[in-house]
Amino acid sequence: MLNNPRELDVKPQLESVFARVAGRFTRADLRWRMRDYVRGLLERVTRKNGWQIAEWAGRRTPDGFQRLLNSSVWDADALRDDVRDYVAEQLGPGGVLILDDTGFIKEGTTSAGVGLQYTGTSGKIDNCQIGVFAAYATGSGRALVDRELYLPKSWTSDRDRCRAAKIPEERGFATKGELAGDIVRRCLAAGLPARLGGRGRGVRAGLELPPPARTARSRLRGGGAEVPADQVVARIGGVGDTGSRNGHRLGDYGVATRPASRSDAGPAKASASTHRPAHRY
């Protein structure tokens, strides 16, 4: 999260974070597994899979980690909120919320949301999962604060397949732009101290925003035009799900809250997301 993590002793910070979120796990064994799993992800493990992390942690098999991720009961969204609040405290106000979609190449067909779709990870149509992510960035550093799993219509129209992947019954189809809008609303409702802005002409077109004024364009040369939060939330759902060759990508968007001015009618209202994926998939 920090700009130069190798130059700092992060162990005390990690222990502080573990203590902060420990209450999300009702059993002591789950807390210790969570702690070891996160530490394994941050260590110089060759491959970040269950077997390698289990070996690093001194465990004979990855069974405990697999149960933690697949069948143990804990609230992933509440844990996400804890992380977002911690990031905001550590990095401070005046940052930017950066949205992007990322693909994870897969070989099978059972992982939730997997299918043939374009991903910038490989630069082509591939068998993959797609996630929409948000990172909060300030001059002090950057860190991920939210996520949503994209489910193609081939998944949301097949409820038996969704049940087998433990996808909630209420989860329907939503474009990547709509998922990004949910993330923005959540962050604004939680009071994340970010600025709202679109970076580049593609962003303004995708959000259906007018070009910035001459003074703004001059002041933010090479950057973005600041716009009211409610406009971004209202328009971001219209961004397409195509790749960069066929349309605007979520990676073109930087989202933030603008300091209120006398001309502002008031703060933008935000509501919580209705798309809440469970941690099991």
KEKE-911704 format. One record per residue: residue number from 1; residue in one letter; x, z, y of N, C-alpha, C in turn. Coordinates in steps of 0.2 Angstrom, whole numbers, plus 5000, padded with zeros to 4 digits. Example, Ala and Ser with C-alpha at 12.3 -4.5 7.8 and 13.67 -1.06 7.14 Angstrom:
<pts>
> n,res,n.px,n.pz,n.py,ca.px,ca.pz,ca.py,c.px,c.pz,c.py
> 1,A,5066,5039,4972,5062,5039,4978,5066,5039,4984
> 2,S,5064,5035,4989,5068,5036,4995,5064,5039,5000
</pts>
This chain:
<pts>
> n,res,n.px,n.pz,n.py,ca.px,ca.pz,ca.py,c.px,c.pz,c.py
> 1,M,5004,5000,4994,5000,5000,5000,5004,5000,5006
> 2,L,5010,5004,5006,5014,5004,5012,5019,4998,5012
> 3,N,5021,4996,5018,5025,4990,5019,5032,4991,5015
> 4,N,5035,4997,5014,5041,4997,5010,5040,5003,5005
> 5,P,5036,5002,5000,5035,5008,4995,5041,5010,4992
> 6,R,5046,5006,4991,5052,5008,4987,5057,5012,4991
> 7,E,5056,5012,4997,5060,5017,5002,5057,5024,5002
> 8,L,5051,5025,4999,5048,5031,5000,5047,5034,4993
> 9,D,5047,5041,4993,5045,5045,4987,5037,5045,4987
> 10,V,5034,5041,4983,5027,5040,4982,5024,5045,4977
> 11,K,5028,5049,4973,5025,5053,4968,5021,5058,4971
> 12,P,5023,5062,4977,5018,5067,4980,5011,5064,4982
> 13,Q,5012,5057,4985,5006,5054,4987,5001,5053,4981
> 14,L,5004,5050,4976,5000,5049,4970,4997,5055,4967
> 15,E,5000,5060,4966,4997,5067,4964,4992,5069,4968
> 16,S,4992,5068,4975,4987,5070,4980,4981,5065,4978
> 17,V,4982,5059,4977,4976,5054,4976,4973,5056,4969
> 18,F,4977,5057,4964,4974,5059,4958,4970,5065,4958
> 19,A,4972,5070,4962,4968,5076,4963,4962,5075,4967
> 20,R,4962,5070,4971,4956,5068,4975,4951,5065,4971
> 21,V,4953,5061,4966,4948,5058,4962,4946,5061,4956
> 22,A,4950,5066,4954,4949,5069,4947,4942,5071,4946
> 23,G,4938,5073,4951,4931,5075,4950,4927,5069,4947
> 24,R,4929,5063,4948,4925,5057,4945,4925,5057,4938
> 25,F,4930,5061,4935,4930,5061,4927,4929,5067,4925
> 26,T,4923,5068,4921,4920,5074,4919,4925,5078,4914
> 27,R,4929,5075,4910,4933,5078,4905,4940,5078,4907
> 28,A,4944,5083,4905,4951,5083,4907,4955,5078,4903
> 29,D,4953,5076,4897,4957,5070,4894,4956,5064,4897
> 30,L,4950,5063,4900,4949,5056,4904,4954,5056,4910
> 31,R,4954,5062,4914,4958,5063,4920,4966,5061,4918
> 32,W,4968,5064,4913,4975,5063,4911,4976,5055,4909
> 33,R,4971,5052,4905,4972,5045,4904,4972,5041,4910
> 34,M,4967,5042,4915,4967,5039,4921,4974,5039,4924
> 35,R,4976,5045,4925,4983,5046,4928,4988,5042,4925
> 36,D,4989,5043,4918,4994,5039,4915,4993,5031,4916
> 37,Y,4987,5029,4915,4986,5022,4916,4988,5019,4923
> 38,V,4986,5023,4928,4987,5020,4935,4995,5021,4936
> 39,R,4998,5026,4934,5005,5026,4934,5009,5021,4930
> 40,G,5006,5019,4924,5009,5013,4921,5008,5007,4924
> 41,L,5003,5006,4928,5002,5000,4931,5007,4999,4937
> 42,L,5009,5005,4940,5013,5005,4946,5021,5005,4944
> 43,E,5022,5006,4937,5029,5006,4935,5031,4999,4933
> 44,R,5038,4999,4931,5041,4992,4930,5040,4991,4922
> 45,V,5034,4991,4920,5032,4989,4913,5032,4981,4913
> 46,T,5035,4978,4908,5036,4971,4907,5029,4967,4908
> 47,R,5024,4969,4904,5018,4966,4904,5012,4972,4905
> 48,K,5008,4971,4909,5003,4976,4911,4997,4976,4906
> 49,N,4998,4977,4899,4993,4977,4895,4993,4984,4891
> 50,G,4987,4985,4887,4986,4992,4885,4992,4994,4880
> 51,W,4995,4990,4876,5000,4992,4872,5007,4993,4876
> 52,Q,5008,4989,4880,5015,4991,4884,5014,4997,4888
> 53,I,5008,4998,4891,5007,5004,4895,5007,5010,4891
> 54,A,5004,5010,4885,5004,5015,4880,5011,5017,4878
> 55,E,5015,5012,4877,5022,5013,4875,5025,5017,4880
> 56,W,5024,5015,4886,5028,5018,4892,5026,5025,4893
> 57,A,5019,5026,4891,5016,5033,4892,5018,5038,4886
> 58,G,5021,5035,4881,5023,5039,4875,5017,5040,4870
> 59,R,5013,5035,4870,5007,5036,4866,5008,5030,4860
> 60,R,5006,5032,4854,5007,5028,4848,5002,5022,4848
> 61,T,4996,5022,4851,4992,5016,4852,4989,5016,4858
> 62,P,4986,5011,4860,4982,5010,4867,4975,5012,4866
> 63,D,4973,5015,4861,4966,5017,4859,4963,5021,4865
> 64,G,4967,5026,4867,4964,5030,4873,4963,5027,4879
> 65,F,4967,5022,4881,4966,5018,4887,4961,5013,4886
> 66,Q,4960,5011,4880,4954,5006,4879,4948,5009,4880
> 67,R,4947,5016,4877,4941,5020,4878,4940,5021,4885
> 68,L,4945,5023,4889,4944,5024,4896,4941,5019,4899
> 69,L,4943,5012,4898,4940,5007,4901,4934,5004,4898
> 70,N,4933,5005,4892,4927,5001,4889,4921,5005,4887
> 71,S,4922,5012,4886,4916,5016,4884,4915,5023,4887
> 72,S,4921,5025,4890,4920,5031,4894,4915,5031,4900
> 73,V,4912,5036,4901,4907,5036,4907,4910,5039,4913
> 74,W,4911,5035,4918,4913,5037,4925,4910,5032,4930
> 75,D,4910,5034,4936,4907,5030,4941,4912,5026,4945
> 76,A,4913,5019,4943,4918,5015,4946,4917,5014,4954
> 77,D,4910,5013,4956,4909,5012,4963,4910,5018,4967
> 78,A,4909,5024,4964,4911,5030,4968,4918,5031,4969
> 79,L,4922,5029,4963,4929,5029,4964,4932,5024,4969
> 80,R,4929,5018,4969,4930,5013,4974,4929,5016,4981
> 81,D,4924,5020,4982,4923,5023,4989,4928,5028,4991
> 82,D,4931,5032,4986,4936,5036,4987,4942,5033,4989
> 83,V,4944,5027,4985,4950,5024,4987,4949,5020,4994
> 84,R,4944,5018,4996,4943,5015,5002,4944,5020,5008
> 85,D,4941,5026,5007,4941,5031,5012,4949,5033,5013
> 86,Y,4952,5034,5007,4959,5036,5007,4963,5031,5011
> 87,V,4962,5024,5009,4966,5019,5013,4965,5019,5020
> 88,A,4958,5020,5022,4957,5020,5029,4961,5026,5033
> 89,E,4961,5032,5030,4964,5037,5032,4972,5036,5033
> 90,Q,4975,5033,5028,4982,5032,5028,4984,5026,5032
> 91,L,4980,5021,5033,4983,5015,5037,4980,5015,5044
> 92,G,4975,5019,5045,4973,5020,5052,4968,5015,5055
> 93,P,4965,5015,5061,4961,5010,5063,4964,5004,5066
> 94,G,4959,4999,5068,4962,4993,5071,4964,4988,5066
> 95,G,4963,4988,5060,4965,4984,5055,4960,4978,5054
> 96,V,4962,4974,5049,4958,4968,5047,4956,4968,5040
> 97,L,4950,4967,5039,4947,4966,5032,4948,4959,5030
> 98,I,4952,4958,5025,4954,4951,5022,4950,4950,5016
> 99,L,4946,4944,5015,4942,4942,5010,4946,4937,5006
> 100,D,4946,4937,4999,4948,4931,4995,4945,4932,4988
> 101,D,4945,4926,4985,4943,4926,4978,4949,4924,4974
> 102,T,4950,4927,4968,4955,4926,4964,4953,4925,4957
> 103,G,4956,4921,4953,4955,4919,4946,4959,4922,4941
> 104,F,4957,4924,4936,4960,4927,4930,4960,4922,4924
> 105,I,4965,4919,4922,4965,4914,4917,4963,4918,4910
> 106,K,4959,4915,4906,4957,4918,4900,4957,4913,4894
> 107,E,4957,4915,4888,4957,4910,4882,4950,4911,4879
> 108,G,4947,4916,4879,4941,4917,4875,4935,4916,4879
> 109,T,4929,4917,4876,4923,4916,4880,4918,4922,4881
> 110,T,4921,4928,4879,4916,4934,4879,4918,4938,4885
> 111,S,4923,4938,4889,4924,4942,4895,4919,4940,4900
> 112,A,4916,4945,4903,4911,4944,4908,4912,4939,4913
> 113,G,4908,4934,4914,4909,4929,4919,4914,4923,4918
> 114,V,4917,4924,4912,4922,4918,4910,4919,4912,4909
> 115,G,4922,4906,4911,4920,4900,4910,4924,4895,4914
> 116,L,4923,4888,4913,4926,4883,4916,4924,4883,4924
> 117,Q,4929,4884,4928,4928,4884,4935,4934,4884,4939
> 118,Y,4934,4881,4945,4940,4880,4949,4943,4887,4951
> 119,T,4949,4888,4951,4953,4894,4953,4959,4892,4956
> 120,G,4961,4895,4962,4967,4894,4965,4973,4897,4961
> 121,T,4972,4901,4956,4977,4904,4952,4981,4898,4949
> 122,S,4977,4893,4946,4981,4887,4943,4980,4881,4947
> 123,G,4976,4881,4952,4975,4875,4956,4971,4870,4953
> 124,K,4967,4872,4948,4963,4867,4945,4957,4870,4941
> 125,I,4952,4867,4938,4947,4869,4934,4950,4872,4928
> 126,D,4948,4879,4927,4951,4882,4921,4946,4887,4918
> 127,N,4948,4889,4912,4944,4894,4909,4946,4901,4912
> 128,C,4942,4904,4916,4944,4910,4919,4938,4914,4922
> 129,Q,4940,4920,4924,4935,4925,4928,4937,4924,4935
> 130,I,4932,4925,4939,4933,4925,4946,4931,4931,4949
> 131,G,4935,4934,4953,4933,4940,4957,4934,4939,4965
> 132,V,4929,4942,4968,4930,4942,4976,4933,4949,4978
> 133,F,4938,4949,4982,4942,4955,4984,4942,4956,4991
> 134,A,4943,4962,4993,4944,4964,5000,4950,4968,5001
> 135,A,4954,4967,5006,4960,4971,5007,4959,4973,5015
> 136,Y,4961,4979,5016,4962,4982,5023,4969,4982,5025
> 137,A,4970,4979,5031,4977,4978,5033,4978,4980,5040
> 138,T,4983,4984,5041,4985,4986,5048,4993,4985,5048
> 139,G,4996,4987,5054,5003,4987,5055,5007,4991,5050
> 140,S,5003,4996,5047,5006,5001,5043,5007,4999,5036
> 141,G,5003,4994,5034,5002,4992,5027,4996,4989,5025
> 142,R,4995,4988,5019,4988,4984,5017,4987,4987,5010
> 143,A,4980,4987,5008,4978,4989,5001,4971,4986,5000
> 144,L,4970,4985,4993,4963,4983,4991,4958,4989,4992
> 145,V,4952,4987,4995,4947,4992,4996,4940,4991,4992
> 146,D,4939,4984,4990,4933,4983,4987,4934,4977,4982
> 147,R,4929,4976,4978,4929,4970,4974,4922,4969,4971
> 148,E,4920,4962,4969,4914,4960,4966,4916,4955,4960
> 149,L,4913,4955,4955,4914,4950,4950,4909,4945,4951
> 150,Y,4912,4938,4951,4907,4933,4951,4905,4931,4944
> 151,L,4898,4930,4944,4895,4928,4938,4892,4921,4939
> 152,P,4894,4916,4935,4891,4909,4936,4884,4909,4933
> 153,K,4880,4904,4935,4873,4904,4933,4873,4903,4925
> 154,S,4878,4900,4922,4878,4900,4915,4878,4907,4912
> 155,W,4880,4912,4915,4880,4919,4913,4873,4922,4915
> 156,T,4871,4922,4921,4865,4925,4923,4859,4923,4920
> 157,S,4859,4917,4918,4853,4914,4915,4853,4915,4907
> 158,D,4858,4919,4905,4858,4920,4898,4859,4928,4897
> 159,R,4853,4931,4897,4853,4939,4897,4856,4942,4891
> 160,D,4855,4938,4885,4858,4941,4879,4866,4941,4880
> 161,R,4869,4936,4882,4876,4936,4884,4878,4941,4888
> 162,C,4874,4942,4894,4875,4948,4898,4875,4955,4895
> 163,R,4870,4956,4891,4869,4962,4888,4875,4963,4883
> 164,A,4878,4958,4880,4883,4959,4875,4890,4961,4879
> 165,A,4890,4959,4885,4896,4960,4890,4895,4967,4894
> 166,K,4889,4970,4893,4887,4976,4896,4886,4975,4904
> 167,I,4884,4969,4906,4882,4968,4912,4875,4971,4914
> 168,P,4874,4974,4919,4867,4977,4921,4862,4972,4921
> 169,E,4856,4974,4919,4850,4970,4918,4848,4967,4925
> 170,E,4849,4971,4930,4847,4969,4937,4852,4965,4941
> 171,R,4858,4963,4938,4863,4959,4941,4860,4952,4940
> 172,G,4859,4948,4946,4857,4941,4946,4863,4937,4948
> 173,F,4861,4931,4949,4866,4926,4952,4867,4927,4960
> 174,A,4873,4927,4962,4875,4927,4969,4881,4923,4970
> 175,T,4881,4919,4975,4887,4915,4977,4893,4920,4979
> 176,K,4899,4917,4979,4905,4921,4981,4904,4923,4988
> 177,G,4901,4919,4993,4900,4920,4999,4895,4926,5000
> 178,E,4890,4926,4996,4885,4932,4996,4888,4938,4994
> 179,L,4892,4938,4989,4896,4944,4986,4901,4946,4992
> 180,A,4904,4942,4995,4908,4944,5001,4904,4947,5006
> 181,G,4898,4945,5008,4894,4948,5013,4892,4955,5010
> 182,D,4891,4956,5004,4889,4963,5001,4895,4967,5003
> 183,I,4901,4965,5002,4907,4969,5003,4908,4971,5010
> 184,V,4906,4966,5015,4907,4967,5022,4902,4973,5024
> 185,R,4896,4972,5022,4891,4977,5023,4893,4984,5021
> 186,R,4895,4984,5015,4897,4991,5012,4903,4994,5016
> 187,C,4908,4990,5018,4913,4992,5022,4911,4995,5029
> 188,L,4907,4991,5032,4904,4993,5039,4900,4999,5038
> 189,A,4896,4999,5033,4891,5005,5033,4895,5011,5031
> 190,A,4901,5011,5028,4905,5016,5027,4910,5018,5032
> 191,G,4910,5014,5038,4914,5016,5044,4921,5014,5043
> 192,L,4923,5009,5039,4930,5007,5039,4932,5004,5046
> 193,P,4937,5007,5048,4939,5005,5055,4943,4998,5056
> 194,A,4939,4993,5055,4942,4986,5055,4940,4982,5061
> 195,R,4943,4977,5062,4941,4972,5068,4937,4966,5064
> 196,L,4933,4963,5068,4929,4957,5065,4931,4951,5068
> 197,G,4934,4946,5064,4936,4940,5067,4936,4935,5062
> 198,G,4936,4928,5064,4937,4923,5059,4943,4919,5061
> 199,R,4947,4917,5056,4954,4914,5057,4953,4907,5056
> 200,G,4954,4903,5061,4954,4896,5061,4947,4892,5061
> 201,R,4948,4885,5062,4941,4882,5063,4937,4882,5057
> 202,G,4940,4882,5051,4936,4882,5045,4932,4888,5044
> 203,V,4935,4894,5047,4931,4900,5046,4925,4899,5051
> 204,R,4926,4897,5057,4920,4897,5062,4915,4892,5059
> 205,A,4917,4886,5056,4912,4882,5054,4908,4885,5048
> 206,G,4912,4888,5043,4909,4891,5037,4904,4897,5039
> 207,L,4905,4900,5045,4901,4905,5047,4896,4903,5052
> 208,E,4896,4897,5054,4892,4894,5058,4892,4897,5065
> 209,L,4899,4898,5067,4900,4901,5074,4903,4896,5079
> 210,P,4901,4897,5085,4904,4892,5090,4911,4893,5091
> 211,P,4915,4888,5093,4922,4889,5095,4923,4894,5100
> 212,P,4929,4897,5099,4930,4903,5104,4931,4900,5111
> 213,A,4930,4904,5116,4931,4902,5123,4938,4900,5124
> 214,R,4940,4897,5130,4946,4895,5131,4951,4901,5132
> 215,T,4949,4906,5135,4953,4912,5136,4955,4915,5129
> 216,A,4949,4915,5125,4950,4918,5118,4955,4914,5114
> 217,R,4954,4907,5114,4959,4903,5110,4966,4904,5113
> 218,S,4967,4904,5119,4974,4905,5122,4977,4912,5120
> 219,R,4972,4917,5120,4975,4924,5119,4977,4924,5111
> 220,L,4973,4921,5107,4973,4922,5100,4976,4916,5097
> 221,R,4981,4912,5100,4984,4906,5097,4987,4908,5091
> 222,G,4985,4904,5086,4988,4905,5079,4984,4910,5075
> 223,G,4979,4914,5078,4976,4919,5075,4968,4917,5074
> 224,G,4964,4922,5076,4957,4921,5075,4953,4923,5081
> 225,A,4947,4920,5081,4942,4922,5087,4938,4928,5085
> 226,E,4937,4933,5089,4933,4939,5087,4926,4937,5088
> 227,V,4922,4940,5084,4915,4938,5084,4911,4945,5082
> 228,P,4905,4946,5084,4901,4952,5083,4900,4952,5075
> 229,A,4900,4959,5073,4900,4960,5066,4893,4957,5063
> 230,D,4888,4958,5066,4881,4956,5063,4881,4948,5062
> 231,Q,4885,4944,5066,4885,4937,5065,4889,4935,5059
> 232,V,4894,4939,5058,4898,4938,5052,4894,4939,5046
> 233,V,4891,4945,5046,4887,4947,5040,4882,4942,5038
> 234,A,4878,4940,5044,4873,4936,5043,4875,4929,5040
> 235,R,4881,4926,5042,4883,4920,5041,4887,4919,5034
> 236,I,4890,4924,5033,4896,4923,5027,4893,4922,5021
> 237,G,4886,4923,5020,4883,4922,5013,4882,4914,5012
> 238,G,4883,4910,5017,4882,4903,5017,4889,4899,5015
> 239,V,4894,4903,5014,4900,4900,5012,4900,4898,5005
> 240,G,4902,4892,5003,4901,4889,4997,4906,4892,4991
> 241,D,4905,4890,4985,4909,4892,4979,4914,4887,4977
> 242,T,4915,4882,4981,4920,4877,4979,4927,4879,4981
> 243,G,4932,4875,4978,4939,4877,4979,4941,4874,4986
> 244,S,4947,4875,4988,4950,4873,4994,4949,4866,4995
> 245,R,4949,4862,4990,4949,4855,4991,4942,4852,4992
> 246,N,4937,4856,4991,4930,4854,4992,4926,4858,4997
> 247,G,4929,4863,5000,4925,4867,5004,4929,4873,5007
> 248,H,4926,4877,5011,4929,4883,5013,4930,4888,5008
> 249,R,4936,4891,5007,4938,4896,5002,4937,4903,5006
> 250,L,4935,4908,5002,4935,4915,5005,4941,4917,5008
> 251,G,4947,4914,5005,4953,4916,5008,4954,4914,5015
> 252,D,4950,4910,5018,4951,4908,5025,4948,4913,5029
> 253,Y,4945,4918,5027,4941,4923,5031,4945,4930,5032
> 254,G,4945,4932,5038,4948,4938,5040,4942,4942,5044
> 255,V,4940,4947,5041,4934,4951,5044,4936,4957,5047
> 256,A,4933,4959,5053,4935,4965,5056,4929,4967,5061
> 257,T,4929,4973,5064,4925,4975,5069,4928,4975,5075
> 258,R,4924,4973,5080,4927,4972,5087,4925,4978,5091
> 259,P,4930,4980,5095,4928,4986,5100,4922,4984,5104
> 260,A,4917,4989,5105,4911,4987,5108,4913,4986,5116
> 261,S,4909,4981,5119,4910,4980,5126,4903,4981,5129
> 262,R,4903,4980,5136,4897,4982,5139,4892,4977,5138
> 263,S,4894,4971,5136,4889,4965,5134,4886,4966,5127
> 264,D,4889,4970,5123,4886,4971,5116,4880,4975,5117
> 265,A,4875,4973,5113,4869,4976,5113,4869,4982,5109
> 266,G,4874,4983,5104,4874,4989,5100,4878,4988,5094
> 267,P,4879,4993,5090,4883,4992,5084,4879,4988,5079
> 268,A,4883,4984,5075,4879,4980,5070,4877,4985,5064
> 269,K,4871,4983,5062,4868,4987,5056,4870,4984,5050
> 270,A,4872,4989,5045,4874,4986,5038,4870,4990,5033
> 271,S,4869,4987,5028,4865,4990,5022,4870,4990,5016
> 272,A,4869,4994,5011,4873,4994,5005,4872,4988,5001
> 273,S,4876,4987,4997,4876,4981,4992,4871,4982,4987
> 274,T,4867,4977,4984,4863,4978,4978,4867,4975,4972
> 275,H,4872,4972,4973,4876,4969,4968,4882,4975,4966
> 276,R,4881,4979,4961,4885,4984,4959,4888,4983,4952
> 277,P,4893,4980,4951,4895,4979,4944,4898,4985,4941
> 278,A,4897,4986,4934,4899,4992,4931,4906,4991,4929
> 279,H,4910,4996,4928,4917,4996,4927,4919,4993,4920
> 280,R,4914,4993,4915,4915,4991,4909,4916,4983,4908
> 281,Y,4915,4979,4913,4917,4972,4913,4921,4971,4919
</pts>
